[in-house]
Amino acid sequence: MNEHASPAVTLIESSDGVIVAAHDYGHNGPTIVFCHATGFHGRYWDPICAQLCNDFHCVSLDFRGHGNSSVPLGTSMNWVGMAEDLLCVVDHLNLDPVLAVGHSMGASSILLAEQIRPSTFKSAWLFEPIVISPSTFTEENSKGGSLAASARKRKEIFASRSEAYERYASRPPFSQVDPDALWAYVNYGFSDHAEGVILKCRGEIEAQVFESSLTTIHENLASVQTTVTVAAGGDKEGPAQIAPVVARELPNGRFESFVEFTHFAPMENPNFIARKIRDELIGTL
């Protein structure tokens, strides 16, 4: 179980009445903001932040509908809102200059935030950002498809966090992830419930996030002038196929492939990913 990182929590007002939880791991180096994937939360970055806190000031956040964020009933899960959540954290904590690390939807939110407010980020490291274009996905698949359907069927209640951990660890995709990373996800991804524990990001919210994945990010990639490394795994799934295209279309983008990993690389080998982030982002300062 990961006990290496114990960040301070700040609750920050975002748009639409959302209250975002920001997790500040401390240190006085250059700031990195970490942005999570759909269905996750800021604390699954704990093992990576523990490796980087000697060199960087690490901050992660819980996007609306995830983790410890507070979301008014009926709030849209449009990804513009995710970008606004990220920008409110940057503003409230006075993060300047700021580097950014994102995974999946979190990576996309960094690109969208940079399009909304250019030069917010000095550089970024993105693992398999979800950037939909007509050439990569059909309209049907770009609106959530089977991912949304699976999310709505997801088991949400377990007798305990230990039971949830054992269930996740026994089957893909989590059967291949680092134990510390999985414990970080389970420990902070559930809240106490009358029947045991319940997922903080409920299946319906996760489904709505998947269904909102059709954004304007692709058509505005040329406006992102910041230095961006786009990384991908080798599973040949949709996000891995998108990544090199995104890197090519970014004015200052470069692509890096880690063929031994899947879409969940930040959880599969946190120490390796932390080293890659350190090497890439230090080089941009």
Buried (B, 14 or more C-beta within 10 A) or exposed (E): EBEEBEBEEBEBEBBBEBBBBBBBBBBEBBBBBBBBBBBBBBBBBBBBBBBBBEBBBBBBBBBBBBBBBBBEEEBBBBBBBBBBBBBBBBBBBEBEEBBBBBBBBBBBBBBBBBBBBEEBBBBBBBBBBBBBBEEBBEEEBBBBBEBBEBBBEBEBBBEEBBBBBEEBBEEEEBEBBBEBBBBBBBBBBBEEEEEBBBBBBBBBBBBBBBBBBBBEBBEBBEEBEBBBBBBBBEBEEBBBBBBBBBBEBBEEBEBBBBEEBBBBBBBBBBEBBBBBBBEBBBEBE
